[in-house]
Amino acid sequence: MQTPSDITLNKAKNILTITFDNKQYPLSAEYLRVYSPSAEVVGHGLGQETLQVGKENVTIRRIEPTGNYAVVLFFSDEHDSGIYSWDYLHKLATQQAQLWSKYLAKLEATGHVRTQH
């Protein structure tokens, strides 16, 4: 299991920086929200994923540790049911470029245009 050595949230509450093996990974709140490990996002089985749209301006209100293995992120859109394990956060951090591209391609395929305020 990969355990982060540091987790910090910027003042704007839209970038969570996670440090694994002395390398910092800045992850946007939008990215973390659309890849929430919650049932609302991933469903209850393969093929049941729900594409999250309109999350461009979401922020992280607070972070709560869950045991020694995970955190719960509380988002400004009231979403707080995803438990982000250290392994899952490590995957999101190290595969960010691929996962973000995949998300943007899915948005484009549905015709959704991202808007940031």
C-alpha positions as CSV (number, residue, x, y, z in Angstrom):
1,M,0.0,0.0,0.0
2,Q,1.3,3.5,-0.9
3,T,0.9,5.9,2.0
4,P,1.1,9.7,1.3
5,S,3.7,11.6,3.3
6,D,1.7,14.8,3.0
7,I,-1.8,16.1,1.9
8,T,-2.4,19.8,1.6
9,L,-5.3,21.8,0.3
10,N,-4.6,25.2,-1.3
11,K,-6.3,28.4,0.0
12,A,-8.8,28.5,-2.9
13,K,-9.7,24.9,-1.9
14,N,-9.6,23.7,-5.6
15,I,-6.2,21.9,-5.6
16,L,-5.3,19.1,-3.3
17,T,-1.6,18.3,-3.4
18,I,-0.7,14.7,-2.4
19,T,2.9,13.7,-1.8
20,F,4.0,10.1,-2.5
21,D,7.7,9.1,-2.4
22,N,8.8,12.7,-2.2
23,K,6.9,13.6,-5.4
24,Q,4.1,16.1,-5.2
25,Y,0.9,15.5,-7.3
26,P,-1.4,18.5,-7.5
27,L,-5.0,17.2,-8.2
28,S,-7.8,19.5,-9.0
29,A,-11.0,19.3,-7.0
30,E,-12.9,18.7,-10.2
31,Y,-10.7,15.8,-11.1
32,L,-11.1,14.3,-7.6
33,R,-14.9,14.8,-7.7
34,V,-15.4,13.3,-11.1
35,Y,-13.3,10.3,-10.1
36,S,-15.0,9.8,-6.7
37,P,-15.0,6.2,-5.7
38,S,-18.6,6.5,-4.5
39,A,-21.5,4.4,-5.8
40,E,-23.0,7.6,-7.2
41,V,-20.1,7.9,-9.7
42,V,-18.9,4.3,-10.2
43,G,-22.2,2.5,-9.8
44,H,-22.6,-1.0,-8.3
45,G,-20.9,-2.9,-11.1
46,L,-19.1,-2.7,-14.4
47,G,-20.8,-0.5,-16.9
48,Q,-22.8,1.4,-14.3
49,E,-20.5,4.4,-14.1
50,T,-22.2,7.8,-14.2
51,L,-20.5,10.6,-16.1
52,Q,-20.2,13.6,-13.8
53,V,-20.9,16.9,-15.5
54,G,-20.9,20.5,-14.3
55,K,-18.2,20.0,-11.7
56,E,-15.8,22.6,-13.1
57,N,-16.1,25.0,-10.1
58,V,-16.4,22.5,-7.3
59,T,-14.2,23.0,-4.3
60,I,-13.2,20.8,-1.3
61,R,-14.7,22.1,1.9
62,R,-12.9,19.7,4.2
63,I,-10.9,16.5,4.4
64,E,-11.5,13.9,7.0
65,P,-9.2,10.9,7.7
66,T,-10.7,7.4,7.8
67,G,-8.6,5.1,9.8
68,N,-5.0,4.9,8.6
69,Y,-5.9,4.0,5.0
70,A,-8.1,6.7,3.5
71,V,-9.7,10.1,3.6
72,V,-13.2,11.4,2.8
73,L,-13.4,14.6,0.8
74,F,-16.3,16.9,1.4
75,F,-17.1,18.9,-1.8
76,S,-19.0,22.1,-2.2
77,D,-21.7,20.4,-4.2
78,E,-22.5,18.4,-1.0
79,H,-20.9,15.2,-2.3
80,D,-19.2,13.4,0.6
81,S,-19.8,9.6,0.1
82,G,-16.5,8.6,-1.6
83,I,-13.8,7.0,0.5
84,Y,-10.4,7.7,-1.1
85,S,-8.0,5.0,-0.1
86,W,-4.3,5.7,-0.3
87,D,-4.0,3.2,-3.1
88,Y,-6.8,4.9,-5.1
89,L,-5.3,8.3,-4.5
90,H,-1.9,7.0,-5.7
91,K,-3.6,5.7,-8.9
92,L,-5.3,9.1,-9.4
93,A,-2.0,10.8,-8.9
94,T,0.2,8.7,-11.1
95,Q,-2.4,8.2,-13.9
96,Q,-3.7,11.7,-13.9
97,A,-2.9,12.5,-17.5
98,Q,-4.6,9.4,-18.9
99,L,-7.6,9.6,-16.6
100,W,-8.2,13.3,-17.3
101,S,-8.0,12.8,-21.0
102,K,-10.4,9.9,-20.8
103,Y,-12.8,12.1,-18.8
104,L,-12.6,15.0,-21.3
105,A,-13.2,12.6,-24.2
106,K,-16.3,11.3,-22.5
107,L,-17.6,14.9,-21.9
108,E,-16.9,15.8,-25.6
109,A,-18.7,12.6,-26.7
110,T,-21.8,13.7,-24.8
111,G,-21.6,17.3,-26.1
112,H,-21.0,18.8,-22.7
113,V,-18.8,22.0,-22.8
114,R,-16.8,22.7,-19.7
115,T,-17.2,26.2,-18.3
116,Q,-15.1,27.7,-15.5
117,H,-16.0,30.8,-13.6
